[in-house]
Amino acid sequence: MNEFWYLTSVIAVLAGVTFFTRVLPFVLLYKVADHPLLTHLGRFLPAMVMVLLVVYSFKNDAAISLEFAPEMGCLLLVAALHLAFRQSLLSIVGGTAIYMVLVQMGLG
């Protein structure tokens, strides 16, 4: 088997497995989609995951260190953009862009 067909088959299998794991919860839980617990999780879980990601990303930074300032500034920028415009994409892109500028300038 040459390298092209090997890589193609690996990509096809991985794509199939990824698709299957994404579809499986919808197939298995279609009868209980309106259950109050699932509604509650669907409403609050994304925010909880974001809080966990923020806490994890700041876990090694000291709050009094100047190295902490760019990350905190970008976090505050993302929060301000989201509160002002209620556009998730704008908030994410704005915070990421400013952070990348700061990193390229050697401040992040």
N, C-alpha and C positions, 0 to 999 in steps of 0.2 A: 504494500500500500504506500503510495507516494505521499509526500508531506502535505500537498494541497488537500487531498481527500481526507487525510487524517485530521487536519485542522478544521476543515469544513464539517466533518462529522462531530468533532468535539464541540464546536460552536453550536451546531444544531441540537445536540443533546442538552447542552447547558441552557439554550434558549427554551427548549421544551420543558425542562425541569423548572426553570424560573417561571414560565407561564403557568405551569401546573400549580406551583406553590402560591402564586398570586390568586388564582381562580378558586382553589380548593376551599378557602373560608366562605366565599360567596355561595358555592354549591352546597356545602354542608350546613350553613346557617340560614338558608333562605326562609325556612319556616319560622324562625325565631327572630327575624330581622327587626320586628317592632317591640321586642322585649325591653322593658325599662332599663335593665342593667346594660344592655348593648347600646341603648340610646345615651345613657349616662356616660359610658366609656367613650363613645364617639364624640361626645361634646367636650369632655374634659381631658381625655388622654393626650391629644396633641399638645395642649398647653403644658401638661406635666412633663412630657418628653422634652419640650423646649427648655423648661426650667432645669431639668436634669443635665441637658447638654451644656447650658450656660454654667452651672455649678461645676461640672466636670472640667470645662475648659479653663476655669479660673482657679482650680483647686491647688495648683502649684505656685500661683502668683501671690506675693505678699502685698497686702493692700497699701502699705506705706512705701512701697518701692516705686520708683519712677518708671520701671519697666511695665508696670500695671496700667499706666495712664492711657496708652493708645487703645488697648482692648476695652477699658472702661468707657473711654470717649466714644468708641464705635458702638458699644452696647447702648449708651445713652442716645446716640444719634439714631440707631435703629428704633428704639422705643419712641423717640420724638417724631420720627417720620411716620411710624405706624399710627400714633395717636392723632397726628395732624391730618393724614390723608387716608387712613384705613385701607391701604394698598399693600398687601404682603410682599408682592414682587418688588415694589419700589423700596420698601424697607430693607429687604434682603440685599438687593443690588446696591443700594446706597451705602449700607454699612460695609458690605464686602469691598466695594470700590474704594472707599476711604481707607479701610484697613490695608488694602493692597498698596495704595499710594504711600501710606505711612511705613509699611514694610520696605518698599523700594527706596524710600528716603533714609532707611536705617533707623527708624524710630519705633518699629514694632517688634 
